[in-house]
Amino acid sequence: MNMLKVTEEPSRYRHLEKMTIEELTANINREDQLVALAVEKALPSLNTLIHAVVDKLKQGGRMFYLGAGSGGRLSVLDVIEMPTTYGVPKGLLNAVLAGGADKLVEAREEKEDDTEDGWRQLQALQAGKNDIVIGISASGTTPFVLAGLQQCRAHGILTGCIVSNPGTPIAAAADFPVEVITGPEFVSGSTRMKCGTAQKMIFDIISTTTMIQLGRVEDNRMVNVALINDKIVDRAVKMLMAKAGIDDYEAAKKLLIEQGSVRKALDHLSQRI
């Protein structure tokens, strides 16, 4: 397949080693400002993908990110936060990383070329037709991701992808491709920069929008947040006080701890009326 690898094009900037710190930071920031505009252009296809994700999860399915490199690692971080932030069960959103998510800090880049490990990990997690798998690859050619998506398609599993080049093999293998073209990197080929920033933004959009659509947010509040530390407990107590009209902080805290979340506390109060 003939394709243009924008991500591998030379930087628009030359002789970086001769720039001052002020010049470097200004130019990097100038490039970063292009990322949100690139994401905006991709919103129609991203919206279509999110509709598919929400539909699968509402039907009892799960979502899997399948990735390698910086994008894969960022997807792991996004998935880790969902049970705490929105109170959903672990395993609803998942991340399958080249080399294994348990090897996150080792950056095992050589595993990107493994064409069997992605599908092997998905099988171990019992991914099936009720689920959706989203491939993450800046280049759009990563063998680990491509082979995994091709196996998903062969087994009737719905797929999406997030890539940063147009017309890639991975996009062709996905039912819901999302192409976010951020252009050449400040340091040529260093896709941990603009591509990584775009991926982080998209993960935030996918997970946040999905959680809201699943009813895990009310108004603009995380009413299902897990009470894992003092800061979050204090935030949740004040949330409960505001929503339930409770003036006594300690009474609200006692009720919150007993019920386990703001949402459950509010449900408990409504049953007493």
N, C-alpha and C positions, 0 to 999 in steps of 0.2 A: 504494500500500500504506500503510495506516494503521499507524503505529508510534510508540512512546514513545521519545524521544531523551533517555534518562537522562543521557547525557554532556553535554547542553546545559542541564540544569536548573541553577538558581541554586545557588551554594555554600550550605552550611549555616551559613557564618560571614559576618557582616556587618562592614562598616567595617574592612577589613583594614589600611588605612593608619593606623588609630589604635592598632593593636596594637604592643606592644614586640617586640623580637627574641625574647625568651624565650617570649612568648605565640605568636608566629608559628611558631617551631620546634616547640613542644609540640603545637600544633594540627595542623600538617602531619604530624608523627609519629603523632598519634592517627588521622588519616585513613589513613596508610600501613599501619597495622596491620590495616586492613580488607581489604587487597589479598590477603593469603595466604588469608583465609577465602573470598573470592570465587573464587580459583583452586581451592580445595578443593571447592567446590560444582560446579565445572566438570570435575572429574577424570573422571567416567564418560564424558562425550563426548570429552574429551581422550585418554583411553585408547583409545577406538575409533579416533580419528584416527591415533594412533601405531601401532596395529596395522596400519593400512592403509599407513602410511609404511614400516614395517619389511618388510612383505610385498613392496612394490614394489622396495625396495632389494635385498632378498635375491634377487629375480628379475632383477636386473641393471638396474633402472630408476633414476631420479634423483628428487630432491625439489627443488621450486622454491618459494620464498617470493615472493609477488607483493604488493608493498606501496607505500605512500606515507607521507609525513610521518614522525613520530617512530617509529612502528611499523616502517615500511619500513626506516628507517635502522638501527634496532636489529637487524633481521633480517640486514642486511648484515654487521654486526659479529659476529653469531653464526656465520654461514657462514664468514667469514674465518678463524676460529680452528680449524675442524675439521681441516684437513690437518695443522696443526702439533700439535694436542693429541692426535689419534687416528691420525695417519698414514694417513688415507684420501686417495685421489686428489682433486685439485681438480676440481670439476664434479659430484661426487656429490651435494652439497648446494649449492644456488644461490640467489641473491637477485636478483629483478628489481624495480628501484626506479623509481618515476615520475621521469622526467627522466634516468635512467641511473645505475647504481651508481658510475660514474666521477665523477659530480657530487655525491657524498655530502655534502660540506661546504657546498654551495651552498644547500641547503634550498629547492629549486625547487618551492614549494608549488603554483604555478599548474599544474603538470603533473598534479596530482591529477584535474583535469577532462578530461584527454585520454583519450578512449574507444578510441583505436586503438593507442596506444603499448605498452600491456601485452602485447597479443597479438602485436604486431610484434616485441617483444623476445623473447617466448617462441618465436616462429617462428625468429628468428635463432639461438636456442640449440637448435633442432630438438626442442623438447618434443613428446612424442607419447604414444601410448596406454600405453607402458611406464612412464610417469612419473606423479607426483602433484604438483599445484599447490595451494599453501595461500595464500589471500588474507588480507591483514592490513589491518584497518580498524577503528579505534575506533568510528566512527560506524555502520559497517555499510552505508554508502551511497556510499562513494568511487567515482566513475565509472571511474577508471583500473582499480580492482580489480574492480568489478562487471562491466564489459565484458569484461575478461580472463577471468574465471571463466565467463561465459556462452559465450564462444568456446571455452573448454576443453571445456565440456559438449557443445557442438555438434560437437566433433571427437573425442568419446569419451575425453577425458582426465579421470582421476579428480581430484576437487577436495575441499579442506577450507577452513576459514576460522577466523579468530580475530577476534571482534567484541565490543564492549562495550555493545551495546544489544540488547534482546530483539526478535525478530520482524523482522529486517532483510532487505532485498533480497539482500544478499550471503550471508546465512545460507541464504536460499531457493535461491540459485544453487549452493550447495556440497553435495557428497555427505556430507561429515562436518563439520557446523558445530560450532563451540565458542563458546559465549556466556559471557563473563566479565563479570558486571555489578558494576562497582566503585562505582557511584553517582556523584553530582555531585562535581565536582572542587573543591579548596580555592579555587582561582581559577576562577570559573565558565567552563566550556568549555575549560580548559587541559588537554587530554588527554595532554600529555607527562608529566603527573604520575601519578596512580593508574593510568590506562589504560596508560601507558608502562611503569610498574613491573610491572604484571600481564603485559604482553607480554614483557618481559625474562625474567620468571620462567618463562613458558610456553616461550619459545625454549630456555632452559636445560633444561627438562624434556624437550622433544621431542628435542633434539640429544643430550643425555646418555643418555637412555633408549635411543634408537635406536642409538647407538654401542656401548652395552653389549650390546644384543641382537644386534649384528653381530659380536660377539666382539672388540671393540677394547679391552676392559678385562679384566684378570684380577684376581680378588679385589677390591681397590679401587684398583688401580694402573694408570697410563697406560703400559702396556708397549709401546705403539706410538708414543709421543711422538717427534716429530722433534727431532733434536739440533741446535737452531739457535743456542744460546748457552751460555756457561759454566755458568750456573745450572741449566739443564735437563740438561746433560751430567752435572753433579755429582749431581743428583737421580737420573738414570738409572743412573749407576754404583752408587750406594748401593742402588738397587732391584735391580740385577743381583746385587750381592754378597749381598743378603738372600735372593733367590730361588734363587740357584745355590750358596750356601754358600761363596762365594769370600772369602778373608780379605785378599788383596792388592789394595789400591785401584788401583794402577797397572796391574796385570795385568787387572783387570776393566775398566778404562777402555780399555786397548788392544783387548781383545776387543770391547767395545761399539762403538768407533769403526770397527773393521774390519767389523763386521756391520751396523751402521747403526741398530739399535734393540735394546731389551731383548728383545723377542719373538724377533727373528732370532738374537740371541746365545744365548738359551736353546734355540732349535731346533738351533743349531749344536752346542751342548754335548750335547744328547740324541742326536745322530747319532753322536757319538764314543764313546758308551757301548756 
